């Protein structure tokens, strides 16, 4: 009798803290037809994936296929999707052209392009659910899936690539090859990107201690010896200069220290005159 009472008590306590399906998040409707539900996933692979403690699709029949058309410098996307299935079972999740299989219930997808991307959930290779995710650039979607309830979008977070000290995967991989393969800056210097908190402190100090463009320029150039600035930060610093000619000079000098050069268009808004914007564009196009 005592053991029965303890078992019931433990069951009550467990249920009290268990997550109830459908109580959080935005419900995403199942778009798979009745005929498709239960169909076998033909893309399933038995190739081991060490990164996810499960399996990941590698190509036809699970074999790696060399792709001579692979474009290394192509921007494949920097968005992420984290999906959890808090149930026992061998599930697989497919998002776009990525497929992860495991029994841990944790599915983490990286390097996804922005836009509407199909997501499918399988159990033991058979389709359970399919819908479409609206993935935003540089964002992470967090979702929960329940076999009896469906898929729920819990939240979306910005992916702060600059906090890792690089603007893209290519920067990380190319950097060891030096100035010929890297895209950090012209000198191949591995300076750290300034985080948002440090940048706020630096900006406050600049405004308090540098009253004229010459002193502002000198202070920024000194910091550039050990620090890289993202395009948004550069735009703010350029706006601190009083005259367009000084803004242009600073924008040109800081371009080499910008890890996300693909966003340097943000700096154009820092100028009062269209001629200054065009001169900066011409300067960058000739590099």
C-alpha positions in Angstrom: 0.0 0.0 0.0 2.8 2.4 0.9 4.6 1.7 -2.4 1.4 2.4 -4.4 0.9 5.7 -2.5 4.5 6.7 -3.4 4.0 5.8 -7.0 0.8 7.8 -7.3 2.5 10.8 -5.5 5.4 10.7 -8.0 3.1 10.5 -10.9 1.2 13.5 -9.6 4.4 15.5 -9.1 5.7 14.6 -12.6 2.4 15.6 -14.2 2.4 18.8 -12.3 5.6 19.9 -13.9 5.3 18.3 -17.3 4.8 20.5 -20.3 1.3 20.3 -21.7 1.1 20.3 -25.5 -0.6 23.2 -27.1 -0.3 25.5 -24.0 2.5 27.6 -25.5 3.4 28.9 -28.9 1.7 29.6 -32.2 0.1 26.5 -33.8 1.3 25.7 -37.3 -1.2 23.7 -39.4 -0.4 20.3 -40.8 -0.2 20.8 -44.6 0.4 17.1 -45.4 -2.6 15.4 -47.1 -4.2 12.3 -45.7 -2.7 10.2 -48.5 0.8 11.5 -47.6 0.6 10.9 -43.9 2.2 7.6 -43.1 4.2 7.5 -46.3 7.9 6.4 -46.1 10.5 9.1 -46.3 12.6 8.1 -49.3 15.4 10.5 -48.3 16.2 8.7 -45.1 19.9 8.0 -44.7 21.8 5.7 -42.3 24.9 7.9 -42.4 26.2 8.8 -39.0 26.3 12.5 -38.1 28.7 13.3 -35.2 27.5 16.8 -34.8 23.9 16.0 -33.9 24.4 12.6 -32.2 22.1 11.2 -34.9 21.8 11.0 -38.7 21.9 13.5 -41.4 21.1 13.1 -45.1 24.2 13.0 -47.2 22.8 12.4 -50.7 21.4 9.5 -52.8 21.4 6.2 -51.0 23.3 7.7 -48.1 26.5 8.2 -50.0 28.4 11.4 -50.3 28.5 12.7 -53.9 31.1 15.2 -55.0 29.7 18.3 -56.4 32.1 20.1 -58.8 29.6 23.0 -59.1 29.8 23.9 -55.4 30.2 27.7 -55.0 32.3 28.3 -51.9 31.7 32.0 -51.7 27.9 31.8 -52.3 25.8 33.1 -49.5 23.8 30.0 -48.5 22.1 31.6 -45.5 22.7 32.3 -41.8 19.3 31.5 -40.2 18.6 28.8 -37.7 15.8 26.6 -36.6 15.7 24.7 -33.3 13.0 22.1 -33.0 12.2 19.9 -30.0 10.1 16.7 -29.8 9.6 16.0 -26.1 8.5 12.4 -26.6 10.0 8.9 -26.8 10.6 7.6 -30.3 12.9 7.7 -33.3 12.0 10.9 -35.2 13.5 12.7 -38.2 13.0 16.3 -39.2 13.6 17.7 -42.7 13.9 21.4 -43.3 14.6 22.5 -46.9 17.4 20.3 -48.1 18.6 19.3 -44.6 17.5 16.1 -42.8 18.3 15.2 -39.2 17.4 11.9 -37.6 17.9 10.9 -33.9 16.1 9.8 -30.8 17.2 12.7 -28.6 14.3 14.9 -29.5 16.6 17.8 -30.3 17.0 19.0 -33.9 19.2 22.0 -34.7 19.4 23.4 -38.2 22.0 26.0 -39.3 22.9 27.9 -42.4 19.3 28.1 -43.7 18.3 30.7 -46.3 15.6 33.3 -45.5 12.1 32.8 -46.9 9.4 30.2 -46.8 10.9 26.8 -46.2 9.0 23.4 -45.9 9.5 21.4 -42.7 8.5 17.8 -42.4 8.4 15.5 -39.3 8.8 11.7 -39.6 8.6 8.9 -37.1 10.6 5.8 -38.0 10.8 7.1 -41.5 7.0 7.7 -41.9 5.6 11.2 -42.5 3.6 12.6 -39.5 3.5 16.3 -40.3 4.4 18.9 -42.9 4.0 22.7 -42.9 5.9 25.8 -44.0 8.1 28.0 -41.9 8.7 31.7 -42.7 12.4 32.0 -41.9 13.9 35.5 -41.5 17.5 36.4 -42.3 19.8 36.1 -39.3 17.1 34.7 -37.0 16.5 31.6 -35.0 13.1 30.0 -34.8 12.3 27.8 -31.7 9.6 25.2 -32.1 7.9 22.3 -30.2 6.3 19.3 -31.9 3.8 16.9 -30.3 2.5 13.9 -32.2 -1.1 14.3 -31.0 -1.2 18.1 -31.2 1.1 19.4 -33.9 3.9 21.9 -34.4 4.1 25.1 -32.3 6.3 28.2 -33.0 7.4 29.3 -29.5 9.6 32.3 -30.4 12.1 33.9 -32.8 15.4 35.4 -31.7 18.1 37.4 -33.6 21.3 35.5 -34.5 24.1 37.8 -33.5 26.8 36.6 -35.8 29.0 39.6 -34.9 29.2 38.4 -31.3 31.3 35.4 -32.5 33.8 37.7 -34.1 32.9 36.9 -37.8 30.3 37.9 -40.3 29.8 34.6 -42.0 30.9 31.0 -42.2 33.2 31.9 -45.1 35.1 34.3 -42.9 35.8 31.7 -40.3 36.9 29.1 -42.8 38.9 31.3 -45.1 40.7 33.3 -42.4 43.5 30.7 -41.8 44.5 31.0 -45.4 45.6 34.6 -44.9 44.9 37.6 -47.0 44.5 35.5 -50.2 41.5 33.6 -48.9 40.2 35.5 -46.0 37.9 38.4 -46.0 38.5 40.0 -42.6 40.5 42.9 -43.9 43.3 43.8 -46.2 46.1 43.0 -43.7 44.7 39.6 -42.5 44.5 40.9 -39.0 42.4 38.8 -36.6 41.1 41.7 -34.5 38.0 41.2 -32.4 34.7 42.6 -33.3 33.5 45.1 -30.7 30.3 43.8 -28.9 27.3 46.1 -28.5 28.0 46.8 -24.8 31.7 47.8 -25.4 30.6 49.9 -28.4 28.2 51.9 -26.3 31.0 52.6 -23.8 33.3 53.6 -26.6 30.7 55.9 -28.1 30.1 57.6 -24.8 33.8 58.2 -24.3 34.2 59.5 -27.8 31.4 62.0 -27.3 32.7 63.2 -23.9 36.4 63.4 -24.8 36.6 64.3 -28.5 34.9 67.6 -29.3 36.4 68.0 -32.8 36.6 65.8 -35.9 40.4 65.5 -35.7 40.3 64.2 -32.2 37.4 61.9 -33.0 39.2 60.5 -36.0 42.4 59.9 -34.0 40.5 58.2 -31.2 38.7 55.9 -33.6 41.8 55.1 -35.6 43.6 54.1 -32.4 40.8 51.7 -31.5 40.9 50.3 -35.0 44.4 48.9 -34.3 42.9 46.2 -32.1 39.2 46.2 -32.9 36.9 45.6 -35.8 33.5 47.3 -36.2 30.4 46.0 -38.0 28.7 48.2 -40.6 26.0 49.5 -38.3 28.6 50.6 -35.8 30.6 52.3 -38.5 27.6 54.2 -39.7 27.0 55.5 -36.2 30.7 56.6 -35.8 30.7 58.2 -39.2 27.7 60.3 -38.3 29.6 61.6 -35.3 31.9 63.6 -37.7 30.7 67.1 -38.3 31.6 67.5 -42.0 30.9 65.2 -44.9 34.5 65.3 -46.1 35.6 63.9 -42.7 32.8 61.4 -42.7 34.0 60.2 -46.1 37.6 59.9 -45.0 36.5 57.9 -41.9 34.2 55.6 -43.9 37.0 54.8 -46.4 39.5 54.0 -43.7 37.1 51.8 -41.7 36.0 49.7 -44.6 39.1 47.4 -44.2 38.1 46.8 -40.5 34.5 45.8 -41.3 33.8 42.1 -41.1 30.3 42.3 -42.6 31.2 44.3 -45.8 28.1 43.0 -47.5 26.2 45.4 -45.2 28.3 48.5 -45.8 25.4 50.1 -47.6 24.2 51.1 -44.1 27.1 53.6 -44.0 25.7 55.5 -47.0 22.9 57.0 -44.8 25.5 58.7 -42.7 26.2 61.3 -45.4 24.3 64.6 -46.1 25.3 64.8 -49.7 24.7 62.4 -52.5 28.1 63.1 -54.0 29.8 61.7 -50.8 27.7 58.5 -51.1 28.7 58.0 -54.7 32.4 58.6 -53.9 32.3 56.0 -51.2 30.6 53.5 -53.6 33.2 54.2 -56.2 36.0 53.7 -53.6 34.6 50.3 -52.6 34.0 49.1 -56.1 37.6 49.7 -57.1 39.0 47.6 -54.2 
